[in-house]
Amino acid sequence: MMRALIAAMFWLWATVPDLRAHAQASPRFSWLSLQGELPCSVAELEAALSLRLPPDAAPAAVVLRAHGPGYLQLAFGDQRQSIALGDLRGAAAARVIALVIADRVRAETAPPSAVPVPAEPQPEAKPPAAPPKLWLGASARAGKGLAALEPFSPGLATSVQYTPRRWLLEGDVELFWTPNERRNGVDSAARGARVRAQAGLPFGPIQALLGAAATRFSVSGGTGFSGWLGSLGAALRFDVPLRAAFDLTLSAGVDYSLRRFELQAYQVSVIATPRVELWLAAGVRLGFLP
């Protein structure tokens, strides 16, 4: 009995080192453990793996062990996979083994696929509001005839503009006056009202206008006189949007009068209505009826 026990202990002491000699870690891939007789060398297996895996691959521990004639077993934790090699040996066997290991390593280390997040429904974009077709405006103006006798005349105006399509129609009513001037010992001044009708085309923020006007005026000083004047005119207006349907307007224009009147005192001309008048205006307008 004692002899049998001693013999068994001696056998274990002699056998375990041999078993441990067959279990070794890959020098290049520390996560790979090799057990038993493999059909290829460690160097051949490492060379094949180097072609299929990056050097920084770091999966969980992988164990490759012999599993009968022509078969190997690959262990990933508690998962097992058999590799059938048949009669393959050397580099050919190493390529098959490396292919299986590389597939398992890539499957284990691949990042989790992103779960698509459904896009939030976007509110439907509202179509842009149609521009107003009807505008009411008010402005202050100042005009001056080209001749010395044609006085400077400030004024106030209101306007109504309608834009049916690409063109526009406008009607203005204007009140004007001239400062009192003394010339050749005679004080003179003028005042009046003008009604203007215009048509034009808009070019972005700029409007080009052509029109005609009728003016009722009276001149004080000397004997004084009053009358009617007809005129033709052209203007440019620049619109500056301040807020929705509310604009600042800047205008410049020229009027050509079909007649010209002069007031004379003691056979000397004192004041005259302008033949050609240049004018500037600034105001605001408010839009309606989109």
C-alpha positions as CSV (number, residue, x, y, z in Angstrom):
1,M,0.0,0.0,0.0
2,M,2.7,2.4,1.0
3,R,4.7,1.5,-2.1
4,A,1.6,2.2,-4.4
5,L,1.1,5.7,-2.8
6,I,4.7,6.6,-3.2
7,A,4.6,5.4,-6.8
8,A,1.4,7.6,-7.5
9,M,3.0,10.6,-5.9
10,F,6.1,10.1,-8.0
11,W,4.0,9.8,-11.2
12,L,2.2,13.0,-10.4
13,W,5.4,14.9,-9.7
14,A,6.8,13.7,-13.0
15,T,3.6,14.3,-15.0
16,V,2.3,17.7,-13.9
17,P,5.4,19.6,-15.1
18,D,4.9,17.9,-18.5
19,L,1.3,19.1,-18.6
20,R,2.3,22.6,-17.6
21,A,4.9,22.6,-20.3
22,H,2.1,22.0,-22.8
23,A,0.1,25.1,-21.5
24,Q,1.7,28.4,-22.4
25,A,0.8,32.0,-23.3
26,S,1.5,33.5,-26.7
27,P,4.6,35.8,-26.3
28,R,3.1,38.4,-28.7
29,F,-0.6,38.1,-27.8
30,S,-0.8,37.9,-24.0
31,W,-4.5,37.2,-24.0
32,L,-4.1,33.9,-26.0
33,S,-3.3,30.8,-24.0
34,L,-2.2,27.6,-25.9
35,Q,-2.7,24.1,-24.5
36,G,-1.8,20.7,-25.9
37,E,-0.3,19.6,-29.2
38,L,-1.1,22.2,-31.9
39,P,-0.8,21.5,-35.6
40,C,1.4,24.6,-36.0
41,S,4.1,26.4,-34.2
42,V,3.5,29.4,-31.9
43,A,5.5,31.5,-34.3
44,E,3.4,30.5,-37.3
45,L,0.1,31.2,-35.4
46,E,1.4,34.6,-34.2
47,A,2.4,35.5,-37.8
48,A,-1.0,34.6,-39.1
49,L,-2.8,36.5,-36.3
50,S,-0.6,39.6,-36.9
51,L,-2.0,39.8,-40.4
52,R,-5.6,39.8,-39.2
53,L,-5.6,41.7,-35.8
54,P,-4.2,45.1,-34.8
55,P,-1.3,44.9,-32.3
56,D,-3.4,46.7,-29.7
57,A,-6.3,44.2,-29.7
58,A,-7.2,43.4,-26.1
59,P,-10.1,40.9,-25.9
60,A,-10.9,38.8,-22.9
61,A,-8.7,35.7,-22.3
62,V,-8.8,33.2,-25.2
63,V,-7.8,29.6,-24.7
64,L,-6.9,27.3,-27.7
65,R,-6.5,23.6,-26.9
66,A,-6.1,20.4,-28.7
67,H,-9.5,18.5,-28.9
68,G,-8.8,15.2,-30.6
69,P,-7.3,14.3,-34.0
70,G,-7.8,17.0,-36.5
71,Y,-9.8,19.3,-34.1
72,L,-9.1,22.2,-31.8
73,Q,-11.3,23.9,-29.3
74,L,-11.5,27.7,-28.9
75,A,-12.7,28.9,-25.5
76,F,-14.0,32.5,-24.8
77,G,-15.0,32.5,-21.2
78,D,-17.9,30.0,-21.0
79,Q,-18.3,29.8,-24.8
80,R,-16.7,27.0,-26.8
81,Q,-16.1,26.7,-30.5
82,S,-14.6,23.7,-32.4
83,I,-12.2,24.2,-35.2
84,A,-11.9,21.4,-37.8
85,L,-8.5,21.2,-39.4
86,G,-8.4,17.7,-40.8
87,D,-4.9,17.0,-42.1
88,L,-3.8,20.7,-42.2
89,R,-0.4,21.4,-40.6
90,G,2.0,24.2,-40.3
91,A,1.3,27.6,-41.8
92,A,-1.9,26.4,-43.5
93,A,-3.4,25.3,-40.2
94,A,-2.2,28.5,-38.6
95,R,-4.1,30.6,-41.2
96,V,-7.4,28.7,-40.5
97,I,-6.9,29.0,-36.7
98,A,-6.0,32.7,-37.0
99,L,-9.1,33.4,-39.1
100,V,-11.4,31.9,-36.5
101,I,-9.7,33.7,-33.6
102,A,-9.8,37.0,-35.4
103,D,-13.5,36.7,-36.2
104,R,-14.3,36.0,-32.5
105,V,-12.1,38.8,-31.3
106,R,-13.6,41.3,-33.6
107,A,-17.1,40.2,-32.6
108,E,-16.2,40.6,-29.0
109,T,-14.5,44.0,-29.2
110,A,-16.8,45.6,-31.7
111,P,-18.5,48.7,-30.3
112,P,-22.3,48.2,-29.7
113,S,-24.4,49.4,-32.5
114,A,-26.0,52.7,-31.9
115,V,-29.8,52.5,-31.4
116,P,-31.4,54.9,-33.9
117,V,-33.3,57.6,-32.2
118,P,-36.4,58.6,-34.1
119,A,-36.3,62.2,-35.2
120,E,-38.7,64.5,-33.6
121,P,-41.4,65.7,-36.0
122,Q,-40.6,69.2,-37.2
123,P,-43.4,71.7,-37.4
124,E,-44.4,72.5,-40.9
125,A,-42.9,75.8,-42.1
126,K,-45.5,78.4,-42.7
127,P,-45.5,80.1,-46.1
128,P,-44.2,83.7,-45.9
129,A,-47.0,86.2,-45.5
130,A,-48.1,88.0,-48.6
131,P,-47.0,91.6,-48.7
132,P,-49.6,94.3,-48.1
133,K,-51.5,95.6,-51.1
134,L,-52.7,98.9,-49.5
135,W,-50.4,101.4,-47.8
136,L,-51.3,104.6,-46.0
137,G,-48.5,107.1,-45.5
138,A,-47.6,110.5,-44.1
139,S,-44.5,112.6,-44.8
140,A,-42.9,115.9,-44.5
141,R,-41.4,117.5,-47.7
142,A,-39.4,120.5,-48.8
143,G,-39.1,121.9,-52.3
144,K,-37.2,124.7,-54.1
145,G,-37.5,126.0,-57.6
146,L,-34.4,126.5,-59.7
147,A,-34.9,130.3,-60.2
148,A,-34.1,132.9,-57.5
149,L,-37.7,134.2,-57.4
150,E,-39.0,130.6,-56.8
151,P,-39.1,130.3,-53.0
152,F,-38.3,127.4,-50.7
153,S,-41.6,125.7,-49.7
154,P,-42.0,123.1,-46.9
155,G,-45.1,121.0,-46.7
156,L,-46.9,118.0,-45.3
157,A,-48.5,115.2,-47.3
158,T,-50.6,112.1,-46.9
159,S,-50.7,109.3,-49.4
160,V,-52.6,106.1,-50.3
161,Q,-50.8,103.5,-52.4
162,Y,-52.3,100.3,-53.9
163,T,-50.1,97.5,-55.3
164,P,-52.3,95.1,-57.2
165,R,-49.5,93.2,-59.0
166,R,-46.0,94.2,-60.1
167,W,-47.0,97.8,-60.5
168,L,-48.4,100.3,-58.1
169,L,-50.9,103.2,-58.0
170,E,-50.6,106.1,-55.6
171,G,-52.6,109.3,-54.7
172,D,-51.2,112.1,-52.6
173,V,-52.7,115.2,-51.0
174,E,-50.1,117.9,-50.0
175,L,-50.3,121.2,-48.2
176,F,-47.4,123.6,-48.7
177,W,-46.4,127.2,-47.8
178,T,-43.5,129.5,-48.2
179,P,-41.9,131.7,-45.5
180,N,-42.6,135.4,-45.8
181,E,-40.0,137.2,-47.8
182,R,-39.3,140.9,-48.4
183,R,-38.0,141.8,-51.7
184,N,-37.9,145.3,-53.3
185,G,-39.8,146.6,-50.2
186,V,-42.7,144.2,-50.7
187,D,-43.5,141.3,-48.3
188,S,-44.8,138.2,-50.1
189,A,-45.6,134.6,-49.3
190,A,-47.5,131.7,-50.9
191,R,-49.5,128.8,-49.8
192,G,-51.5,126.1,-51.5
193,A,-52.6,122.5,-51.9
194,R,-51.6,119.9,-54.4
195,V,-53.3,116.7,-55.5
196,R,-51.0,114.1,-57.2
197,A,-51.7,110.8,-59.0
198,Q,-48.8,108.5,-59.7
199,A,-48.0,105.1,-61.1
200,G,-44.8,103.1,-60.9
201,L,-42.9,99.9,-60.5
202,P,-41.1,98.5,-57.4
203,F,-37.5,97.3,-57.7
204,G,-37.0,95.7,-54.3
205,P,-37.0,98.4,-51.7
206,I,-36.9,101.2,-54.4
207,Q,-39.9,102.5,-56.2
208,A,-39.8,104.5,-59.5
209,L,-42.9,106.7,-60.0
210,L,-44.3,108.9,-62.7
211,G,-47.3,111.2,-62.2
212,A,-49.2,114.4,-62.7
213,A,-50.4,117.0,-60.2
214,A,-52.9,119.8,-59.9
215,T,-52.0,122.7,-57.6
216,R,-54.3,125.4,-56.2
217,F,-52.2,128.3,-54.8
218,S,-52.5,131.8,-53.6
219,V,-49.8,134.5,-53.3
220,S,-50.1,137.4,-50.8
221,G,-48.2,140.6,-51.1
222,G,-48.7,143.6,-53.4
223,T,-51.9,143.0,-55.3
224,G,-51.7,139.3,-54.7
225,F,-53.1,136.6,-57.0
226,S,-54.2,132.9,-57.0
227,G,-54.7,130.2,-59.6
228,W,-54.3,126.7,-60.7
229,L,-51.2,125.0,-61.9
230,G,-50.8,121.6,-63.7
231,S,-47.5,119.7,-63.5
232,L,-45.8,116.5,-64.5
233,G,-43.4,114.7,-62.1
234,A,-41.0,111.8,-61.5
235,A,-39.8,110.4,-58.2
236,L,-37.7,107.7,-56.5
237,R,-38.7,106.3,-53.1
238,F,-36.6,104.1,-50.9
239,D,-38.5,102.0,-48.3
240,V,-36.7,100.9,-45.0
241,P,-38.7,98.2,-43.2
242,L,-39.0,99.0,-39.4
243,R,-41.3,96.2,-38.5
244,A,-44.0,94.1,-40.2
245,A,-46.0,96.3,-42.6
246,F,-44.4,99.5,-41.2
247,D,-41.8,101.3,-43.3
248,L,-39.7,104.4,-43.2
249,T,-39.8,106.1,-46.6
250,L,-37.3,108.5,-48.2
251,S,-38.2,110.2,-51.5
252,A,-36.7,112.5,-54.0
253,G,-38.4,114.0,-57.1
254,V,-38.7,116.7,-59.6
255,D,-41.9,118.5,-60.9
256,Y,-42.2,120.4,-64.1
257,S,-45.0,123.0,-64.1
258,L,-46.9,123.6,-67.3
259,R,-47.4,127.4,-66.5
260,R,-45.5,129.9,-64.4
261,F,-46.8,133.0,-62.6
262,E,-44.9,136.0,-61.3
263,L,-46.1,138.7,-58.8
264,Q,-44.7,142.1,-59.7
265,A,-44.7,145.3,-57.6
266,Y,-43.7,148.6,-59.0
267,Q,-42.8,146.8,-62.3
268,V,-40.4,144.6,-60.4
269,S,-40.9,140.8,-60.0
270,V,-41.2,139.8,-56.3
271,I,-42.1,136.1,-56.3
272,A,-42.8,133.4,-58.8
273,T,-44.3,129.9,-59.0
274,P,-41.6,127.4,-59.9
275,R,-41.2,126.1,-63.4
276,V,-38.9,123.2,-62.3
277,E,-39.0,122.3,-58.6
278,L,-36.7,119.8,-56.9
279,W,-38.1,118.2,-53.7
280,L,-37.2,115.8,-50.9
281,A,-39.5,114.0,-48.5
282,A,-39.3,111.6,-45.5
283,G,-42.1,109.8,-43.7
284,V,-43.6,106.5,-42.7
285,R,-46.2,104.2,-44.2
286,L,-48.4,101.4,-42.8
287,G,-49.6,98.4,-44.8
288,F,-53.0,96.8,-44.9
289,L,-54.9,94.1,-46.9
290,P,-52.3,91.3,-47.5
